[in-house]
Amino acid sequence: MTRNDKVSLMADGPTSAAIEVDHLFKIYKQTRAVDGISFSLPRGSITGLLGGNGAGKTTTIAMIMGLGLPTSGRVQVLGHRMPEESAAVLGRMNFESPYVDMPMRLTVRQNLTIFGKLYAVKNLPGRIAKLADELDLTQFIDRANGKLSAGQKTRVALAKALINLPELLLLDEPTASLDPDTADWVRAHLERYRRDHKATILLASHNMLEVERLCDRVIIMKRGRIEDDDTPEAIMARYNRTTLEEVFLDVARGRANGAKDEAR
């Protein structure tokens, strides 16, 4: 995307991008965790952010959320500069990761109540009841979080992420620890949520089948840089591969150039 093609983000309106990252760097001493990346995500899209451990995905998401300060470059979310204007957008976005535990001694209902109050959710009991029904939490809604199975905790984490009906949802391995049937059900729920609420989703996942199913676009990172950025179908064709997992392995193992040459 050229600079002239980018959508103006001066106003927080429906035509502005959901996320705009421009020449973003994050340097820790001598390590470039994020090395000059740029991308723009339109509202209502689902984008997969892929890469091996240490690729820079988590650092990028942290800066998008305003939790990390860029060394240089620019991040705008829903038309607002991050982290300087984070107060204007934090209530309109949310984050989910099964690897971030909620307080273990509190029940599911108590945890959701606390997070709902943080977001000033209106009719909070009704919102919790709706999420419990949609995500099948009713049977353990009053059970302590520490006594839940890994799959139950994952569904509770998703409920927490949806408590405020976010316009922007950042997901880290959303179906980890779920059996295939429940994982498929959660993916269908996310697709409906995006459609019904015109939400934007940025998905970091190592489940390539999940990314192929959900994502309109895939951004592949390696060593802090963007290695490729396109639709799943275009990327697989470019690497002459039939699955994103094969592409991921090519990039991770340094076979990307050879795979592209084969495709030509």
C-alpha positions in Angstrom: 0.0 0.0 0.0 1.4 3.4 -1.0 1.1 6.4 1.2 -1.4 7.9 -1.2 -3.6 4.8 -1.0 -3.9 4.9 2.8 -7.2 6.0 4.3 -7.0 9.2 6.3 -7.3 8.7 10.0 -7.7 12.3 11.0 -11.3 11.7 12.0 -12.7 8.8 14.0 -15.4 7.8 11.5 -16.6 4.7 9.8 -14.3 5.2 6.8 -11.1 5.3 8.9 -9.0 2.2 9.4 -9.5 0.1 12.5 -5.7 -0.2 13.0 -3.0 1.8 11.3 0.7 0.8 11.9 3.3 3.0 10.2 7.0 2.3 10.2 6.8 0.8 13.7 10.0 -0.1 15.6 10.5 -1.5 19.0 14.1 -2.0 20.1 15.3 -3.6 23.3 19.0 -2.8 23.8 20.4 -4.4 20.6 17.4 -6.5 19.7 14.9 -5.2 17.1 11.7 -7.0 18.3 9.7 -5.0 15.7 11.6 -3.8 12.8 9.9 -1.1 10.8 6.6 -2.7 10.0 3.6 -1.0 8.3 0.0 -2.2 7.7 -3.6 -0.9 7.7 -6.6 -3.0 8.7 -10.0 -1.9 7.4 -13.0 -2.0 9.8 -15.0 -5.2 9.8 -12.0 -7.4 8.6 -10.5 -10.5 10.2 -6.7 -10.6 9.8 -4.3 -13.3 10.9 -1.0 -12.3 12.4 1.3 -15.3 12.0 4.9 -16.0 13.0 7.1 -18.3 15.1 8.1 -17.6 18.6 10.1 -14.3 18.7 8.7 -13.0 15.4 7.4 -9.9 17.1 3.6 -10.6 17.2 3.1 -10.1 20.9 5.2 -6.9 21.0 3.2 -5.6 18.0 -0.2 -6.4 19.7 1.1 -4.8 23.0 1.8 -1.5 21.1 -1.5 -1.6 19.3 -3.2 -1.9 22.7 -1.1 1.0 24.1 0.7 -1.2 26.6 4.1 -0.7 25.0 5.7 2.5 23.8 7.2 2.3 20.3 10.8 3.2 19.9 9.7 5.0 16.8 6.8 4.9 14.3 3.1 5.4 14.7 0.1 3.3 15.8 -3.5 4.5 15.4 -6.5 2.6 16.6 -10.1 3.5 15.6 -8.7 6.9 14.5 -6.7 7.7 17.7 -3.0 7.7 18.3 -1.7 5.1 20.7 -0.7 5.2 23.5 -1.3 9.0 23.7 -5.0 8.8 23.1 -5.7 5.4 24.5 -8.4 6.6 26.9 -10.6 7.4 23.8 -10.5 3.8 22.5 -9.7 1.3 25.3 -13.4 0.9 26.2 -14.1 0.0 22.5 -11.6 -2.7 22.2 -10.7 -5.9 24.1 -8.1 -8.7 24.2 -8.4 -12.4 24.8 -5.7 -15.0 25.5 -6.2 -18.4 27.2 -2.7 -17.9 28.7 -3.7 -14.9 30.8 -5.6 -16.2 33.9 -8.3 -14.4 35.7 -8.4 -14.5 39.5 -8.6 -18.1 40.5 -10.7 -17.7 43.7 -13.4 -15.7 42.1 -16.3 -17.4 40.3 -16.9 -16.9 36.6 -19.8 -14.6 37.4 -17.7 -12.5 39.8 -14.9 -12.2 37.3 -17.2 -11.1 34.5 -18.9 -8.7 36.8 -15.6 -7.0 37.7 -14.5 -6.7 34.1 -17.9 -5.5 33.0 -17.8 -2.7 35.7 -14.3 -1.7 34.4 -15.9 -1.2 31.0 -19.0 0.4 32.4 -21.3 -2.1 30.7 -24.9 -1.2 30.9 -27.4 -3.9 32.2 -24.4 -5.9 33.3 -26.3 -8.9 34.8 -28.3 -9.2 31.5 -25.1 -9.0 29.4 -23.4 -11.8 31.6 -26.5 -13.9 31.2 -26.5 -13.5 27.4 -22.8 -14.4 27.2 -23.3 -17.4 29.5 -26.0 -18.7 27.2 -24.1 -18.0 24.0 -20.8 -19.5 25.2 -22.4 -22.3 27.2 -21.1 -21.1 30.6 -24.3 -21.6 32.6 -23.4 -24.9 34.2 -20.3 -23.4 35.8 -21.1 -19.7 36.0 -20.9 -19.8 39.8 -17.8 -22.0 40.0 -14.4 -20.7 41.0 -12.2 -20.0 38.0 -9.4 -22.1 39.5 -11.7 -25.2 39.4 -12.4 -25.0 35.7 -10.9 -27.1 33.0 -8.6 -25.6 30.4 -11.4 -25.5 27.8 -13.8 -23.9 30.2 -11.3 -21.2 31.0 -10.8 -20.5 27.3 -14.6 -19.9 26.9 -14.7 -17.7 30.0 -11.7 -15.7 28.6 -13.7 -15.2 25.4 -16.7 -14.1 27.4 -14.5 -11.5 29.2 -13.2 -10.3 25.8 -16.8 -9.8 24.5 -18.3 -8.3 27.7 -18.2 -4.7 26.3 -19.3 -5.5 22.7 -15.9 -4.4 21.4 -15.5 -2.8 18.0 -11.9 -4.2 17.9 -11.0 -7.6 19.2 -7.4 -8.8 19.6 -7.2 -12.6 20.0 -4.2 -14.7 20.9 -4.8 -18.4 20.2 -8.5 -18.2 21.0 -9.3 -21.9 20.6 -6.2 -23.2 22.5 -7.1 -26.2 24.8 -10.5 -26.7 23.1 -11.6 -30.0 21.6 -12.2 -29.8 17.8 -16.0 -29.6 18.2 -15.9 -26.8 20.7 -13.2 -25.0 18.8 -15.3 -25.1 15.6 -18.3 -23.7 17.6 -16.2 -20.8 19.0 -14.9 -20.0 15.5 -18.5 -19.9 14.2 -19.4 -17.6 17.1 -16.6 -15.2 16.3 -17.6 -15.1 12.6 -21.2 -14.2 13.7 -20.0 -11.6 16.1 -17.9 -10.0 13.4 -20.8 -10.0 11.0 -23.5 -8.8 13.4 -21.4 -6.1 15.1 -19.2 -5.1 12.1 -16.3 -5.7 14.4 -12.6 -5.9 13.4 -10.6 -8.9 14.6 -6.8 -9.3 14.7 -6.0 -13.0 15.3 -2.6 -14.3 16.4 -2.7 -18.1 16.1 -0.6 -21.1 15.3 -3.6 -23.0 14.2 -3.3 -22.6 10.4 -6.6 -24.3 9.6 -8.3 -21.8 11.9 -6.6 -18.9 10.1 -7.6 -20.2 6.7 -11.2 -20.5 7.8 -11.5 -17.1 9.6 -9.2 -14.7 8.0 -9.6 -12.4 5.0 -5.9 -11.6 5.1 -2.7 -12.9 6.6 0.3 -11.0 7.8 3.4 -13.2 8.3 6.1 -11.9 10.6 9.7 -13.1 11.0 12.4 -11.6 13.2 10.4 -8.4 13.6 9.6 -7.8 10.0 6.7 -8.5 7.7 7.6 -11.5 5.5 4.4 -11.5 3.5 0.9 -9.9 3.5 -2.0 -11.1 1.4 -5.1 -13.2 1.3 -4.6 -16.8 2.5 -5.3 -18.0 -1.1 -2.8 -15.7 -2.7 -0.1 -16.5 -0.2 -0.5 -20.3 -0.7 -0.4 -19.8 -4.5 2.7 -17.6 -4.3 4.5 -20.3 -2.3 3.1 -23.1 -4.4 1.6 -24.7 -1.3 -1.8 -26.1 -0.6 -2.0 -25.1 3.1 -0.9 -22.2 5.3 0.9 -24.6 7.5 3.3 -25.5 4.6 3.8 -21.8 4.0 4.5 -21.2 7.7 7.1 -23.9 7.7 8.8 -22.5 4.6 9.0 -19.1 6.2 10.1 -20.4 9.6 12.8 -22.6 8.1 14.1 -20.1 5.6 12.7 -21.9 2.6 10.5 -19.0 1.5 12.6 -17.8 -1.5 12.9 -21.3 -2.8 9.2 -22.0 -2.5 8.5 -18.8 -4.4 10.9 -19.7 -7.1 9.2 -23.1 -7.5 5.9 -21.4 -7.9 7.3 -19.3 -10.8 
